[in-house]
Amino acid sequence: MGKSTEMKPKQLSLFNDDADAPKSKKQERNPLLGPKSLPVGYNKYIKSKEWKEKRLVALEAANYQCSRCGRKENLQVHNLDYQYLYKERLHDVRVLCERCHKGADTER
């Protein structure tokens, strides 16, 4: 038998699910945004088309509800950590309501 290739839904490829951990600071740069220069680089990224598409995929995957309390209002997409910032995978983010997001930020 030949090697089987697993088909992933196209929208999940936005999250670079097959990406490996960054190997150097140089590899952590997003060519569209330039060097990470928080908070300016981060703020620019959050407003980018790339992030908005990832955010939409995450919201759809979570059925438009907070993964902690189930609320459906004031939803935000929370990065669990910043290891994959700019190249998040779907399991690197959680959909949270504004209230739960504040709590998650203090737990990080």
Residue frames as a rotation matrix with the C-alpha (Angstrom) as fourth column:
MET 1
0.578 0.816 0.000 0.00
0.816 -0.578 0.000 0.00
0.000 0.000 -1.000 0.00
GLY 2
-0.191 -0.614 0.766 1.16
0.557 -0.711 -0.430 3.53
0.808 0.344 0.477 -0.72
LYS 3
-0.851 -0.160 -0.499 1.45
0.507 -0.492 -0.707 6.33
-0.133 -0.856 0.500 1.75
SER 4
0.128 0.964 0.231 -1.98
0.953 -0.184 0.240 7.80
0.274 0.190 -0.943 2.43
THR 5
-0.883 -0.335 0.330 -2.38
0.262 -0.934 -0.244 11.53
0.390 -0.129 0.912 2.52
GLU 6
-0.272 0.783 -0.559 -4.86
0.903 0.008 -0.429 12.96
-0.332 -0.621 -0.710 4.95
MET 7
-0.335 0.257 0.906 -7.03
0.518 -0.754 0.405 15.75
0.787 0.605 0.119 3.61
LYS 8
-0.608 0.146 -0.781 -7.56
0.685 -0.401 -0.608 18.65
-0.401 -0.905 0.143 6.00
PRO 9
0.556 0.818 0.149 -10.35
0.807 -0.489 -0.331 21.18
-0.198 0.304 -0.932 5.63
LYS 10
0.076 -0.568 0.819 -8.98
0.717 -0.540 -0.440 24.19
0.692 0.621 0.367 3.78
GLN 11
0.621 0.211 0.755 -9.91
-0.181 -0.899 0.399 26.72
0.763 -0.384 -0.520 6.45
LEU 12
0.953 -0.296 -0.061 -7.86
0.147 0.279 0.949 24.89
-0.264 -0.914 0.309 9.09
SER 13
0.271 -0.904 0.331 -4.75
0.936 0.168 -0.309 25.35
0.224 0.394 0.891 6.98
LEU 14
0.515 -0.039 0.856 -4.96
-0.012 -0.999 -0.038 29.01
0.857 0.009 -0.515 8.01
PHE 15
0.883 -0.113 0.456 -3.70
-0.468 -0.126 0.875 27.85
-0.042 -0.986 -0.164 11.38
ASN 16
0.059 -0.929 -0.365 -0.56
-0.782 0.184 -0.595 26.12
0.620 0.321 -0.716 10.02
ASP 17
0.811 0.385 0.441 -1.51
-0.583 0.596 0.552 22.92
-0.051 -0.705 0.707 11.84
ASP 18
0.846 -0.526 -0.088 1.61
0.483 0.825 -0.293 21.22
0.227 0.205 0.952 10.50
ALA 19
0.490 -0.690 0.533 4.00
-0.364 -0.718 -0.594 23.98
0.792 0.097 -0.603 11.58
ASP 20
0.190 -0.540 -0.820 6.89
0.800 0.570 -0.190 23.04
0.570 -0.620 0.540 13.82
ALA 21
0.704 -0.010 -0.710 8.05
0.567 -0.594 0.571 25.10
-0.428 -0.804 -0.412 16.76
PRO 22
0.912 -0.401 0.082 10.11
-0.269 -0.737 -0.620 28.13
0.309 0.544 -0.780 15.77
LYS 23
0.609 -0.752 -0.252 13.82
0.765 0.641 -0.063 27.33
0.209 -0.154 0.966 15.65
SER 24
-0.563 -0.807 -0.181 15.22
0.827 -0.549 -0.120 30.84
-0.003 -0.218 0.976 15.84
LYS 25
-0.217 0.443 -0.870 14.18
0.301 -0.817 -0.491 34.42
-0.929 -0.368 0.044 16.43
LYS 26
-0.803 -0.163 -0.573 14.57
-0.439 -0.489 0.754 35.10
-0.403 0.857 0.321 12.72
GLN 27
-0.865 0.491 -0.104 11.95
0.289 0.657 0.696 32.42
0.410 0.572 -0.710 11.89
GLU 28
-0.397 0.745 -0.536 9.46
0.810 0.010 -0.586 34.02
-0.431 -0.667 -0.608 14.27
ARG 29
-0.677 0.114 -0.727 8.97
-0.242 -0.968 0.074 36.97
-0.695 0.226 0.683 11.93
ASN 30
0.245 0.792 0.559 5.94
0.627 0.310 -0.715 37.27
-0.740 0.525 -0.421 9.74
PRO 31
-0.639 -0.609 0.470 6.96
0.742 -0.325 0.587 38.57
-0.205 0.723 0.659 6.32
LEU 32
0.034 0.743 0.669 3.75
0.735 -0.471 0.487 40.58
0.677 0.475 -0.562 6.10
LEU 33
0.905 0.415 -0.093 4.29
0.340 -0.574 0.745 42.35
0.256 -0.706 -0.660 9.40
GLY 34
0.205 -0.907 0.367 8.05
-0.367 -0.419 -0.830 42.60
0.907 0.036 -0.419 9.76
PRO 35
-0.712 -0.578 -0.399 9.85
0.139 0.441 -0.887 41.99
0.689 -0.687 -0.233 13.05
LYS 36
0.317 0.760 -0.568 7.78
0.790 0.120 0.601 41.47
0.524 -0.639 -0.563 16.16
SER 37
-0.816 -0.495 0.298 7.76
0.230 -0.751 -0.619 44.78
0.530 -0.437 0.726 17.94
LEU 38
-0.003 0.865 -0.502 5.15
0.921 0.198 0.335 44.59
0.389 -0.462 -0.797 20.65
PRO 39
-0.235 0.882 0.409 2.70
0.235 0.460 -0.856 46.15
-0.943 -0.105 -0.315 20.98
VAL 40
-0.120 0.211 -0.970 2.82
-0.768 -0.639 -0.044 47.75
-0.629 0.740 0.239 17.51
GLY 41
-0.804 -0.233 -0.547 3.45
-0.554 0.626 0.548 44.48
0.214 0.744 -0.633 15.60
TYR 42
-0.852 0.523 0.009 0.82
0.452 0.745 -0.490 42.63
-0.263 -0.413 -0.872 17.63
ASN 43
-0.168 0.827 -0.536 -1.79
-0.002 -0.544 -0.839 45.35
-0.986 -0.140 0.093 17.18
LYS 44
-0.322 -0.015 -0.947 -1.14
-0.904 -0.294 0.312 45.42
-0.283 0.956 0.081 13.43
TYR 45
-0.966 -0.082 -0.246 -1.50
-0.152 0.947 0.282 41.63
0.210 0.310 -0.927 13.31
ILE 46
-0.638 0.769 -0.042 -4.82
0.442 0.320 -0.838 41.63
-0.631 -0.554 -0.544 15.21
LYS 47
0.095 0.668 -0.738 -6.20
-0.370 -0.664 -0.649 44.04
-0.924 0.335 0.185 12.60
SER 48
-0.712 -0.506 -0.487 -4.86
-0.620 0.128 0.774 42.00
-0.330 0.853 -0.405 9.67
LYS 49
0.204 0.748 -0.632 -6.94
-0.933 0.344 0.105 39.99
0.296 0.568 0.768 7.21
GLU 50
-0.388 -0.459 -0.799 -4.91
-0.235 0.888 -0.396 36.90
0.891 0.034 -0.452 8.20
TRP 51
-0.998 0.018 0.054 -5.94
-0.050 0.190 -0.981 37.16
-0.027 -0.982 -0.189 11.88
LYS 52
-0.334 0.942 -0.038 -9.56
-0.865 -0.322 -0.385 37.97
-0.375 -0.095 0.922 11.02
GLU 53
0.127 0.330 -0.936 -9.74
-0.726 0.673 0.139 34.78
0.675 0.662 0.325 8.92
LYS 54
-0.693 -0.436 -0.575 -8.19
0.067 0.754 -0.653 32.71
0.718 -0.491 -0.493 11.71
ARG 55
-0.879 0.406 0.250 -10.57
-0.391 -0.317 -0.864 34.28
-0.271 -0.857 0.437 14.22
LEU 56
-0.005 0.927 -0.375 -13.57
-1.000 0.005 0.027 33.37
0.027 0.375 0.927 12.05
VAL 57
-0.097 -0.106 -0.990 -12.38
-0.318 0.946 -0.070 29.74
0.943 0.308 -0.125 11.74
ALA 58
-0.932 -0.299 -0.204 -11.93
0.100 0.327 -0.940 29.53
0.348 -0.896 -0.275 15.53
LEU 59
-0.609 0.774 0.173 -15.39
-0.705 -0.428 -0.565 31.01
-0.364 -0.466 0.807 16.16
GLU 60
0.165 0.672 -0.722 -17.00
-0.884 0.425 0.193 28.57
0.437 0.607 0.664 13.74
ALA 61
-0.385 -0.399 -0.832 -15.13
-0.060 0.911 -0.409 25.62
0.921 -0.108 -0.374 15.30
ALA 62
-0.990 -0.004 -0.137 -16.39
0.137 0.039 -0.990 26.69
0.010 -0.999 -0.038 18.75
ASN 63
-0.288 0.950 0.122 -19.96
0.878 0.211 0.429 27.06
0.381 0.230 -0.895 17.48
TYR 64
-0.285 0.104 0.953 -19.84
0.040 -0.992 0.120 30.76
0.958 0.073 0.278 18.34
GLN 65
0.847 0.518 0.115 -19.81
-0.074 -0.100 0.992 30.21
0.526 -0.849 -0.046 22.09
CYS 66
0.196 -0.772 0.605 -17.36
-0.946 -0.310 -0.090 30.66
0.257 -0.555 -0.791 24.95
SER 67
-0.007 -0.279 -0.960 -15.42
-0.175 0.946 -0.273 27.47
0.985 0.166 -0.056 25.57
ARG 68
-0.935 -0.347 -0.069 -15.59
0.019 0.146 -0.989 28.05
0.353 -0.927 -0.130 29.34
CYS 69
-0.765 0.643 -0.028 -19.07
-0.112 -0.175 -0.978 29.29
-0.634 -0.745 0.205 30.17
GLY 70
-0.457 0.584 0.671 -21.03
0.829 0.553 0.084 28.86
-0.322 0.594 -0.737 26.93
ARG 71
0.144 0.506 -0.850 -21.94
0.109 -0.862 -0.495 32.52
-0.984 -0.021 -0.180 26.50
LYS 72
0.121 -0.023 0.992 -22.53
0.972 0.206 -0.113 33.68
-0.202 0.978 0.047 22.95
GLU 73
0.947 0.219 0.236 -21.95
0.259 -0.953 -0.157 37.42
0.190 0.210 -0.959 23.46
ASN 74
0.732 -0.676 0.086 -18.73
-0.678 -0.707 0.201 39.48
-0.075 -0.206 -0.976 23.34
LEU 75
0.872 -0.381 0.307 -16.65
0.355 0.925 0.138 36.60
-0.337 -0.011 0.942 21.99
GLN 76
0.517 -0.815 -0.263 -12.89
-0.847 -0.531 -0.017 36.93
-0.126 0.232 -0.965 21.63
VAL 77
0.845 -0.341 -0.412 -10.17
0.144 0.887 -0.439 34.55
0.515 0.311 0.798 20.47
HIS 78
0.754 -0.525 0.395 -7.54
-0.595 -0.292 0.749 33.98
-0.278 -0.800 -0.532 23.14
ASN 79
0.249 -0.780 -0.573 -3.97
-0.432 0.440 -0.787 32.81
0.867 0.444 -0.227 22.45
LEU 80
0.922 0.088 -0.378 -3.12
0.251 0.607 0.754 30.13
0.296 -0.790 0.537 25.03
ASP 81
0.303 -0.859 -0.413 0.50
0.437 -0.261 0.861 31.22
-0.847 -0.441 0.296 24.80
TYR 82
0.713 -0.031 -0.701 2.59
-0.484 -0.746 -0.459 33.17
-0.508 0.666 -0.546 22.33
GLN 83
-0.156 -0.803 0.576 4.85
0.022 0.580 0.814 30.37
-0.988 0.140 -0.073 21.09
TYR 84
-0.440 0.064 0.896 3.02
0.849 0.355 0.391 30.35
-0.292 0.933 -0.211 17.75
LEU 85
0.240 0.503 -0.830 2.02
0.201 -0.863 -0.464 34.01
-0.950 -0.055 -0.308 17.63
TYR 86
-0.102 -0.096 -0.990 1.51
-0.822 -0.553 0.138 35.04
-0.561 0.828 -0.023 14.00
LYS 87
-0.462 -0.016 -0.887 1.26
-0.676 0.654 0.340 31.38
0.575 0.756 -0.312 12.94
GLU 88
-0.378 0.413 0.828 -1.28
-0.805 0.295 -0.515 29.97
-0.457 -0.861 0.221 15.38
ARG 89
-0.873 0.271 -0.406 -2.68
0.027 0.857 0.515 26.49
0.488 0.438 -0.755 15.04
LEU 90
0.022 0.986 0.164 -6.32
-0.236 -0.154 0.960 25.92
0.972 -0.059 0.229 15.89
HIS 91
0.557 0.211 -0.804 -5.44
0.618 0.542 0.570 24.21
0.555 -0.814 0.171 19.17
ASP 92
-0.587 -0.787 -0.190 -3.30
0.750 -0.440 -0.495 27.23
0.306 -0.433 0.848 20.19
VAL 93
-0.842 0.356 0.405 -6.37
-0.372 -0.927 0.040 29.43
0.389 -0.117 0.914 20.60
ARG 94
-0.626 0.726 -0.285 -9.63
0.768 0.511 -0.387 29.34
-0.136 -0.461 -0.877 22.55
VAL 95
-0.352 0.636 0.687 -12.86
0.132 -0.693 0.709 31.21
0.926 0.341 0.160 21.99
LEU 96
-0.548 0.138 -0.825 -13.80
0.835 0.044 -0.548 33.01
-0.039 -0.989 -0.140 25.19
CYS 97
0.621 0.706 0.341 -16.29
0.651 -0.707 0.277 35.68
0.436 0.050 -0.898 26.16
GLU 98
0.217 -0.558 0.801 -14.82
-0.177 -0.829 -0.530 38.96
0.960 -0.027 -0.279 27.34
ARG 99
0.642 0.107 0.759 -15.26
-0.751 -0.113 0.651 38.02
0.155 -0.988 0.008 31.01
CYS 100
0.908 -0.301 0.291 -13.58
0.194 0.918 0.345 34.61
-0.371 -0.257 0.892 30.70
HIS 101
0.566 -0.728 0.388 -10.85
0.496 -0.076 -0.865 36.10
0.659 0.682 0.318 28.51
LYS 102
0.379 -0.403 0.833 -9.86
-0.637 -0.766 -0.081 38.50
0.671 -0.500 -0.547 31.29
GLY 103
0.741 -0.057 0.669 -9.58
-0.554 0.512 0.657 35.55
-0.380 -0.857 0.348 33.67
ALA 104
0.858 -0.418 0.297 -7.56
0.505 0.793 -0.342 33.51
-0.092 0.443 0.892 31.18
ASP 105
0.496 -0.698 0.516 -5.11
0.031 -0.579 -0.814 36.38
0.868 0.420 -0.266 30.68
THR 106
0.378 -0.356 0.855 -4.37
-0.897 -0.371 0.242 36.49
0.231 -0.858 -0.459 34.41
GLU 107
0.807 -0.031 0.589 -3.85
-0.224 0.908 0.355 32.69
-0.546 -0.418 0.726 34.45
ARG 108
0.884 -0.467 0.025 -1.31
0.188 0.305 -0.934 32.75
0.428 0.830 0.358 31.62
